[in-house]
């Protein structure tokens, strides 16, 4: 028995939130290159979303639909998946790149309202979409990929870290409840991602404190999202996949 590490996504219907900026365009274009039908979301910058649509069209996407989505709007999140299913004719894969409401304020100074906002934008919105997506997928073969962060164990990032830690646990609950449908749910946990917006000083400092001496590039995140949709991962669900170069292995006081 052998498996191709890159899935056959020709015609597969893929929802990717947060596709208009940072890591999102890399993920969208990776799936486009394999002929997927895409539903992409942006938050406020429609022009950026349209640019990604153009790039994905050039990359070979079979069909692309663009939607506005605010993860802090729970009514929108709770009614969003049927709109996507109607547009694409179904749904096979959901990749949750988007997050909102991040707060890095220590708990001693964090307003309760900001903690609720972080929870809504990182957990509740993604929960509503992931649950509905999983229930809308054909039985056997559906894939859900969530994206967390190593802030889940970096306790100085109180509000954001708390929300991401909760997202990690949500992974396991969703995986268990969707298993009888043949839908897998796994979460990537990258450390600081090598985005253009990251300062050289921050990039160098994080590399210094990372055992492998490097931080993940958005293209690596995108490739891992693809691999998680391959037959290699048919038997893997409820897992946290760390992409941090060993950063979490350092003592807390060194990070």
Phi, psi and omega in degrees: 000132179225155182227140174278125182292344177251124187287158171274104185255009181304116178080357178292145185261115192236126174259125178233114176272156180066035187277355189267351183207166177054240182286333186308311180300325178296317179294314181300316182290328177298316179289326179298320182296342179256017170077021181285157168270129191243138165246115184246145178240152171231162180266294182237336187263086181295324181300318178296321177298319180293327176295320178294322176301316179298316180296317181292327176296316178295330181283345175113013178301139183288328181195144181222133173236140182245131182230148170273138180211130174242115183292347176273354177263094186293328177297318179294314181298323184285345180243007190283317187301316177303327177295318179293315180300319178295321182288320184264349183081019181142185181207132180244330186220139171233124175243116185265085178278327187290148171208158181212165174073024182295139177223132180249015181286135176304150183303324182298338182245002188274119175297142180303325181297326179289326177293319177298319180296317178297319179296318179296314186283335181258331187243299190297316179297316178293325176300311183301317182287316181296316179299311182293324178296314180299320180286339179271346183284150175300146179293127182083114172108351179291150181227134172235128178236118176258159179233118180257209179197155179291354172298345178298339176237008175261095196289350175287342177266064196304297184296312180294315180296320177300315181295317181292324176297322177293321177299322178300317179291324177302324177308313184289319179296315179296318181301317181293315185285336180262357184299323182289351175264357182078018180263129177262148179227118179223157184232131173274139180234083178275158168272199179312122183271143185282074180267160179297333182284349181281132179290154179298324180295315180294319180298314182294322181294316181293321176300322180299325183263010179253123184309320179278355174075020180209165178238157186289140175269149179306327180294328177290321176300314181299317181294322178293324175301319177297311183299323179297342178266003181272163176301339177303330185254019176303329188258004183249122177207153181075020186255149171258123183249106185281131176236071189228008179063021181087009183304320182292346182279345179286148175303146182307320184291345180269347186276000000 
